Amino acid sequence: MKRYEDPAFQTRMRLRIDYNNMMALQLGDRGIADAELDALAPRLAAAAEALEANRSQMRWRDLPHNQNQIVEEIEKTAADIRLRCENFVVLGIGGSALGPIAVQQALSHLRYNDLPNEKRRGPRLFVIDNVDPESMAALLDVIDVQKTVFNVITKSGGTSETMSQLLIVSDILHRIYGEDISGHLIAITDEVRGNLIKIARLEQLTTFYVPDGVGGRFSELCPVGLLTAAVCGIDIRELLAGAAYMDEWCRERDVRKNPAYLLATLAYIAMQRGCNINVLMPYADSLKYISDWFAQLWAESLGKRVHRDGSPAHTGQTPVKALGVTDQHSQVQLYTEGPFDKVITFLGVDRYRTEVPIPKGYSHLPDVSFLCGHSLNELIQAEQRATEYAVMKSGHLSHTITLPEVNPFTIGELLYMFEVMTAFAGELLNINAFDQPGVEEGKNATYALLGKPGYDEKRAELAAQPERAPQYIIG
C-alpha cells in the first residue's frame, strides 16, 4: 500500500482551517457574527446545489480521479527525459507556468537547480513565462540546447507569448537537428483545436492534451503541471490522491464543514463589507509561489464586469502576495494599522521538513542570546503566531490554513481546495468564474498591433485613438 492510500496517513495530512479571527466572538463588531452566516443559509445551499448540478461541465473536478492511463504515459515520458537531458524548459504563461513553478518550489529542494547532478531527482528546471528578450537570451546563455528538452504549453494553441517562444526554440533546434526535432520538444495543448496541435503533428512531437472544460488556471492537476512535476521526481500520484481526498471533503453540503465553501463564504461576506483585498501570506519558503498561482486563480476568475444576467458587477477581490516572515518587515505595518479593506490568509506548516537549531553564543548580549537553544522552526512559528495576534488585535480580518507538512498529498489538497473555493465564490457573486473577457481585449489589441490577419477592425479602432496630449507626457 502506498502511503497516500492509507486512511491513517490521509487523516494525519488533513488541512486545518482556523477562522476564529474572522468572527465577532474574537473581533467584536468588526468580526462576522454567526447570525450573518446563518442568514446566508438559503443562498449557500443554492450555490452548493448549482455547483453540484454543473459539476460535469467543470472537467477540472474529474482530474483527481480519471487520469490513471495518462499518469502512466507521463511517468514513462518523464523517466526517459531524466535519463537523457540535463535541462527541462517550460515555455508557457499564466496557468501553464504558475502552477508548475508553485509545485516545483513546494515539493523539490529549495535550491534544486544548484544541486549537483547526482543529488537532483531530475534535470534542472527553467520556466520561461514572459517575452522579455533579456530573459530568453539569459536562458540560452546557461543551458546546452543539445542537452535540453523543451515543453511548450498552451491550451488554445495560439497564445502569442508562448508561440513566439516556440518559434525561437524550434528555429534553434532545426538548425542543429534538421527536420527531426521531436527528441527535444514536447507539446501540451488542446487535442483538436489551435495551431500548436497542428505544429505538434507536423513535427511528430510527443503530445499530451489539456481536457475540454479545464481552463488554464485550473490546469495544474492535468498534464500541464503533472509532466513537469514528474520530470523533477515529484510523486504525481500522491499529488492527485491529495486532491481526490479534498474532493470528497468538498462534497460536504454543510458550509461550516466544507473548507472550500467556508473560505469562499467568508471571502464573500468580507467583500460585501468592502474588504476587496485578499492577502495570501505563507510562512514557508516552499509555499512562496502558491501565492503567485492563487493570484491568477482568484483575480482572473472573480474580477468580472457583469453578472450572469448582464447587469453591472465590477466585482472581485485583489490578491496580494506576501511571505512570512520576510514581509513582516515590509507589509505588516499596513495590515495592522492601515485601512480595514483586506483579509489576510496565513498559510502555516506544523512540521517543517528540516530542523535547524540555533546554537549558543554571545551570552553577554541578552537581546541576542535569548534565541539560543531554540530553533529556526520555533522562531518562524512564533513569528507567525505573533503576526496573527497583532492583526487580530488591530481588528483586521484574518484566518489561517495549516498544512501538517508540505508534501505532494497536502499540496494536492491545497490546490484543489482553492479551486473549489473560487468556483463557490463565483456562484455567490453570480458571475462566470471560468471566462476572462478582460484578458481577451488586451490579446486582441496585441494581435492587431503586430498585424495578425483578421484584426483589421481592431487595428482601425486603435488607429482612431486621439493623439496623446503632450502636456501629460514628461521625459
N, C-alpha and C positions, 0 to 999 in steps of 0.2 A: 504494500500500500504506500503510495506517495504521501508525503506529509500533508499536502493540501487536501487529501481525500479523508483525512482523519477528523471526525467531528470534534474531538477534543482540541486539536490544533485550530480548527476553524473558530471555535468558541474563544480560545485564548487570543486570537488575532482580530476579534470583532472590534471595529472602531467604536469610540465613545464620544458622545455629544453632550457637552455641558453648556446649557443655555441659561443658567441662573442669572448671569449678568445682563440678560436681555429683559428680565422680568421685574415687575413692580415690587415683588417681595424683596428684591435686593436693591433696586434703584429708586424705589419710591415713584413719584409722579412721572419721572422720565422713562420708567420701565413699562413693559407691556403687561397689562392685567390679564389674569386667567379669563376673566369675563370677555375680554376682547377676542381671545382665541375661541371661546365657546360661541360667541355671536357669529363667527365666521363659519360655523359648522356646516350649514347648508351649502355655502359656496365651495368649501373644501371638499365636501362629498361629491358635488357636481364635477369639480376639477378632476378628482380621482377617477370618477366614472368615465369622464371623457378621455383621460389618458389611457385607461384600460381598453376602452372601446376602440381607440385608434392605435393600439399597440402594433397591429400588423403593418401599419404604414410607417412605423418607426423601426426600420430594419436594424438599426444600431442596437436595439434592445435584444436582438437574437444573437448577437456576436459572441456572448459568453457560452452559447450552447450549441452552435451549429457549424463549427469550423474544424472538426477533427481531421478531415481529409486535407484541408488547406494547411493546417498546422503541420501535418506530416510533410507536405511538399515544402513548406517554409523551412522546416528543420533540415531537410536534405540539402536545400539550396544554401542555407547558412553554413552548414558543415563544409560544403565544397568551397565556399568563399573563404572561410577561415584557413583552409589548407593552402590556398594559392595566392593570397594577396596580403599586403601589409596595410592597406588603407581602404576604408569603405566610405564613400562620399554620397551623402543625400543631397539631391537637387530638388528643392521644393520651397513652398512659402505657406504661411498660415498653418492650418491643421496638419499639413504634410510635413512640417518642420517642427512645430512647437511640441507636439506630442512625443516624437522620437527624442527630442532634446530633454524633455522633462523626465521621461522614463530612464534614459541613459544616466542622467545626473543622479536620479534617485537610487538606482539599483546597481550601478557599477562603481568602481573605485573612483574617489573624487579627483584623483589625478590620473585618470585612466590612460589618456594619450601619452603621458610622460613616463609610464611604466616601461621597463624593458620588455621585449617581445615575450620572453619566457614567463613573465608574471601577468601578462594580459590574457584575458579569456578569448580574445579575438583581435581583429585588425584595429588600428586607430580609426576613430570615427570623426568625420567632419560633416557638418550640416551647413550648406550654403543657402541661406534663407533671405538673401537680398540681392540686388543687382548693382551694388556699389562696385565699380570696376576695380578698386583697390583690393577688395576682399577676394575677388576671383583671382587676381594676379598673385596675391599673397598665398592663396591655396596652392597654386601651381608652383610656387617657389619652394614649398615644403613637402610636396608629395612626388613620388616617382609614378607617373601615369601608367607605366607598364606593370606596376605592382599594385594597381588600384582597380576596384570595381565601383562604378558609379550607379546610383539608384535614382532614377528620375521619377518623381511622383506628382501627378496632377489628375484629379478625377475628371475634370472637364476635358482634359487633353489639349487645352488651349491657353492655359494661364501664361500670359506674356512673359512674366519674370522667369518662370520655370523653363519655358520653351527657349528663351534667349540663352539660359544656362546650357540647355541641351545642345543648341546649335554650336556653342563654343566647344563643348566637350566632344561632341560627335565629330566635329572637324578635326580636332587633335587626334582622336582615335583613328579616324580614317586615314590620316596622313601617316600614322605609324603602322596600321594593320591592313590597310587596303579596304576591300569590300566587307570583310567579316569582322565586325566589332562586338559580336554577341558575347564574347568571353569577358568583356569589361563593362557591359551596360545592361542594366535590368530596368524594366518599366513596371510601374503600378498605376493603373488608370481604369476608366470605365471599360467594360468588356466590348461594347459595341459602338459607343459614341465618342466623337472627338478625334483630333489629329494624332494624339500620342498612340492610340491603338493602331492607327494606320502605319505610323513610323515603326512601331514595335513589330508589326507583321512584316513590313518591308525589310527590316534589319534582322528578322528572325531572333528577337530577343526573348529571353526568359521573362514572362509577364505574369503578374498577379493582378487581381481585379478588386476594385472597390465596389461593394454590393450596392444595388439600387436602394435608395432610401437612406443611405449613410452619407451625410454631409461631411465636409472636410473637418469641421471642428468636433465631430462625433466619431472620427475615424481611427483613433489611436488603437482600438482593440481589433482592428481588421489588419490585413497585410500592410497597410500604410505604416503602422507602428510595430507590428509583430516581426516583420523581417529584420528591421534594424536591431531590435532587441535581441532576436535570436542570433544574429551575426556576432553580437557583442557578448554572447554567452549567458544571456538572461533567460530564465525559465519562463517561457511564454505560456506554458500550460498552467503554471501556478498563477500567473497574472490573470488569465481568463477564469480560473477557478475562484479567485477573489471577487471578480466581477459577477460571476454566477451566484456566489453567496450573497452579495449585496442585492442582486436582482430579486432573490427570494425574499430578503428582508423588506425590499421596497414594494412588495405586493401587499403589505400590511395596510389596511384601509384606515386604521386609526392614526390620524396625523401625528399624535403625540408619541406613537411607537414606530413611526416610519421616518428614518433620519433625513431622507431627501425631501419628503413632503414637509417635515417640520422646518428644516432650514429655509425652504422656499417660502413657507408661510411667514416666518419671522422676517425674511427679507421684504416680502410684500407689505407687511404692516409697517416696517421701517420706512419703506418708500412712500407710503401714504402719509407718513409724518414728516416728509421732506429729507429723509436720510438717503440721498442719491449718490452716495459714495460707499463702495464696499472694499475695505482694505483686507487683503489676504496676507497674513504675516506668519510664515512658518519659522519655527525655532529649530531648524536643522538645515545645514547647507545642502544636504541631499535633496531637500524638498524645495529648494530655491526656485527652480524653473517650473514647478507645478503652478506657481503664481502666474507665469507667463502664459502657460496653456489655459489656465482658468480665465485669464483676462479676455482672450479671444472668445471662449465659450460664452461667457456671461455678457460681454458687450455686444457681440455680433448677434446673439440670439434675442436679447431683450431690448436693444436700442431701436425702437420702431416708431415711425411717423404716424401710423394709423392702426386702429383696432381692426379686428377681423371684419367688422361691418363697414369699414371705410371711414369711420368717424375719427377725428384727430386724437392722437395718443401722445406722441413725443415722450415716450416712456423709456425707462431703462435706469440702470444704476451703474455708475462709472467704477470699474475695477481699478484698484491701486495696488501695486506690488510693493511689499516691504519684506525685510528679512530680520528676524531676531537673532542676535542682539544688535547686529550692525545698525539697524535703523532706529534703535532706541536713541542713538546719538545724532539722528538727522530728521526723524519724523514724529517721534512720540510727544514732543513738546506740543505739536499741533493737535495730536489726538487727545491729550489731556486738558488743554486749555483753549483749544480752538472751537469753532462753531459745532453745534450739535447736528451735523449734516452727514454723518457717516456711521457705518457699522464696522467694527474690527473683528475679523475672523482669525483667531490664533490657531495655528497648526502645531501641535506638540507631539512629542515622542516619549513613551515610557522608558524604553530601553534602547540606548544607542548601541551601535554595533562594535564600538571600541570604548574602552575605559582608559582615560588619561589622568593619572594622579598629579596633583600639584605638590611638588617636593618642598621640604622645609628650607628656609633661608631667610636672611635679613631679619632675624628675630628682634633686632633693636628698633625696627620700624613697625609699630603695631598696625599702621594703616596698610601695610603690605603683608605682614606675617599672619594676619587673621585668615588668609587664604590657605595657609599651609595645612596639609593633612586632609584637605578636601580634594575634589577632582573637577576637571572641566565639565564633566557630566552634571555634577551637583550645581556648579556655577550657572550653566546655561538654563537649567530647570528652575533655579531660584530666580534668575533674571526674568524668565517667562512669567512665573507666578507674581513677581513684583510688578511687572508691567500690567498684567491682568488686573491686579488690585488697584494700581494707580488710575487706570482707565475707568474701572468701576466706580472708584471713589469720586472721580470728577463728573460722574453722571452720564458718561457716554456709553452707548450700547456696544456690547461685545459678546462673543461666545467662543468656545474652544472645541476643536475637533482633535482627538488624541488617537494616534496610531500606537498600538502596543509596541511595535518595532517597525522599521522600514524594511519591507521585503516584497517580493512580487505579489503575494496574496493581498497584503494591505494596500499596496498601490492600485491593484485591480479594484478593490473595494472603493477606494477614494475617487478614482476617475469615474467609475460608474455612478457613484452616489452624486457627484457633481453634475453629471449629465442628466440624471433623472430630476434632480433639484431644478435644473434650468428649464426642463420641459414643464414641470409642475408650475414654476413661476410664470411661464408663458401662458398657461391656462388661467391662472389667477388674474393676470394682466389683460387677458382677452386679446392677445396678439399672436401672430405666427412666429414661433420661436425658431423656425427652420429655414427661413429665407434670409436674404441680405440685399435688398434692393438698393440701399445706400452705397454699398460697395460697387454694385454694377454701374452706377453713374460715373464713378471715377474710372472704372475699367474702360467704359465706352469712350470717355474723353481721351484716355491714353491711346486707344486704338485709332481714334480719329487723328490725333496729333502725329502719329507715326505712319499714317497713310494706309491703314488696313482697309482692304476693299469692303464695300457695303456700309461705310460710315460717313458717306458724303453729307448727309443731313446734319450729323453731329459736328462735322468739320465746319459746315456753314454756320451753325449755331455758335461755335467758338470764335469764328472769324468776325461774327457780328457783335461780339462783346465790345463795349466802348473802350477807347484808349484809357490806360491808367493815368489818373491825374498826376502830373509831375510834382505838384506841391506836396503830395503824400508819399514821395519817394526820396530817400536820402542816400548818400554814398555814391 
